[in-house]
Amino acid sequence: MTRTAHEHDHPSTTRVLLVRHAQSHASVKKLIAGVRSCPGLTERGREQAARLSARLAAEPARPHALLTSPVSRARETAEILAGGLELAEPVVETQARELDFGAADGLSIDEYQRVHGAFDMTAHPDRPFAPGGETWNRFRGRAGRVVEGLVSRHRGRTVLVVCHAGFIVAVMSALLDVVPPVLFTDATPAATSINEFVHDGSGWRLLRFDDASHLETAA
């Protein structure tokens, strides 16, 4: 998806840029890693974050605020963005974290599937991801509230939130009623992809999804 010209936006238009964190050690090792077990970014991930920072700095509507999930891979990505965009220290938004994986936190994807089977959010939206974990319905409700709250706090401005693939999909479901057939894949939305949600006072629109064109020359 491409963006429309910013100069035609209504003064009350609020832009929320949900950016997935850069490549992490957990994604390379195919681990399910939440707040408790995330080991942070790889060197390639740091390079990806720097490329995203340069791209955002060149866009006409630069973010005025930067929030981040409390998970290490997101916080490290946000710190790189803050430096490149000359923004204040990222504000930790605890509710922007990934789905709470409960007892599955730290397991490999293969281990999870052997023990718990597939996580079918459409068929079982009220089933926890694992014992002590979050359900899809609770997750999408939490994600939607986070983004809705940004409108009242940052009306008419652009906010950048570093978060997770699952969180981005949950926001799409909560705000636009779009539910993909598979929730957790490591490919979509891609690492450091820009996912732009716009609120103009009458409702939400998705202006960009999975836009990681800044990484095309880094392959």
Buried (B, 14 or more C-beta within 10 A) or exposed (E): EEBEEEEEBEEEBBBBBBBBBBBBBBBEEEBBBBBEBBBBBBEBBBBBBBBBBEBBEEEEBEBBBBBBBBBBBBBBBBBBBBEBBEBEEBEBBEBBBBBBBBBBBBBBBEBBEEEBEEBEBEEEBEBBBBEEBBBBBBBBBBBBEBBBEBBEEBEBBBBBBBBBBBBBBBBBBBBBEEBEEEBBEBEBBBBBBBBBBBBBEEEBBBBBBBBBEBBEEEE
